[in-house]
Amino acid sequence: MDNKKFLGLNKFNKRAFVSIALLILFALLFFSAVAIQIIEINHRGSFAEHACTFIHVICGIIFTAIAIFHIVYNWKTLIRYIKG
């Protein structure tokens, strides 16, 4: 048996990639938001607050772009699901 076929490495799975990317970005958005709130209390205007805000904004932009791609890529499936 071919190892690539056994491991499922023949084809790049876009749906799995997008789903995992959205999950990771969502977690980063959540934790960066919490970090911003905690840092804001103790160190207002510090480099750490600016770095967390930068990470949060960049992750938010990427998350939005991938979410739009996810909706477009799965449009037919979503419509079928809504119609029942």
Residue pairs with C-beta under 8 A, 6 or more apart in sequence:
3 9
4 10
14 73
15 73
15 74
18 66
18 69
18 70
18 73
19 70
21 66
22 63
22 66
22 67
22 70
25 59
25 62
25 63
25 66
26 63
28 55
28 59
29 56
29 59
29 60
29 63
32 52
32 53
32 55
32 56
32 59
33 56
35 48
35 52
36 49
36 52
36 53
36 56
39 46
39 48
39 49
39 52
40 49
43 49
71 78
